[in-house]
Amino acid sequence: MRKTLVGTLFAAVAIIIAGCAVTYPTAEVAAGAEIFNKCKACHSANPSKGTFGPSLTGVYMRQAGTLYGFDYSEELTNAMFVWDDEHLRKWVAHNKMVLKGTRMRHVSITDPVEQDYLIAYLRYISDYPKKMK
Ligand code: HEC
């Protein structure tokens, strides 16, 4: 009797945990979400949450340095590019080489596969394109 009760409790807890786990549309996006943990200290995927860095929701294909209300460095404010794949790759690999005066710390994600996953996740939280394949 006791055993079944414990078993039932375990099953219930397992169901609750499974219910809370976030599910992503593709394995790439899920892998990217893991890599995004390296960014979370300073960046939120929640647009209403103010953090040390600008929210990265909607960052994919956004003009650099244009999130309303965020106090960017002068270099990022004056940057004249959009956050496409090419710029995001360079940025996470060697951001100080893209903009010398940026306030963002160097994160050094140089593995192209990790960059692919991260970009898949950034596209996902930017809802770009509207429907993921
Ligand atoms: C130690 C804090 C920190 C970490 C970690 C960090 N960032 Fe940043 N990030 C910043 C700050 C601060 C800025 C604004 C820099 C400026 O104004 O020069 C920024 C800016 C950016 C921008 C430009 C956004 C815009 O609106 O133009 C992108 C893209 C970005 N970060 C991506 C990332 C990614 C991806 C990661 C993780 C791999 C990451 N950052 C990790 C602090 C951080």
Residues whose N, C-alpha, C, O or C-beta is under 5 A from the ligand:
A	BS01	HEC	K38 C39 A41 C42 F52 G53 P54 Q63 A64 G65 T66 L67 D71 Y72 S73 L76 V92 G101 T102 R103 M104 R105 V107
